Amino acid sequence: MTLEERRAWIRLIVSVAAYGGYAFVVLGRAGERPLAEVPYGAALLWSVGAAILATFVIEIVVGAFNPKASLLKDERDREIGRLGDHVGQAFVVIGAVAAMLMAIADWDRFWIANVIYACFALSSVIGNVAKVIVYRRSLPQW
């Protein structure tokens, strides 16, 4: 497994865990009240911050246990990274458009923030899944 494939796995797992943790906290706070009334801001910020920190720390630890892994990216790594990023970026755009339409329709901030975060999480998950699949198989030939 190459270093870049390991990084894709790390980012995939951390993204799923961070968003799952956030959803668990917010849904747990809901109780009998509507979701739009649940305090979500701190949980969202902690979730994003923890995901960034966890990714950083795990990548360092994994790198320390495999110091002979090459830090150089070859052409295949660059192409796979580019493909995964393109696949994931679609969800960032979808989230931005959805949030813009929700703001125009005067939806509650809770829903706008959550659709943006959900699409960021989906972008990371889908982009890294695409990378892992291509690492396990091969680059598509166009």
C-alpha positions, 0 to 999 in steps of 0.5 A: 500500500502506497503512502497516498493510499494510506492517506486516503484510507485515513481521511476516509475513516476520519471523515466518516467518524467525525460526521457520525460523531457530530450527527450522534451529538446533535441527534442526541441533544434533540430529544423532543424538540425540533432539530432546528432548535438544537444547539449545533454550532459548537458540535460542528466546530469541534467535529471539524477541528477534531477531524483536521487534528486527527487526520494530521496526527494519524498521518504522522503516526503512520508515517513514523511506523513506516519511515521508509515509505517514499514521500515522493508522488509519482504520476499515478499518485498525482492522477489518482489524487486529481481524479478523487478530488474531481469526484469529491468537488461535485459535492462541494458545489452541490452543497453551495448551491443548496445552501444558497437556495435555502438562504434565498428561501429563508430557511433556518440557519441550522439546515443551511449549516448542516447541508454545507457540512454534510456536503463537505463530509460527502465530498471527503468520503466520496473523493477518498472512496474513489481514490481507494478504488482506483488504487485497488484497481487501476486508472480508468482509460478514457 
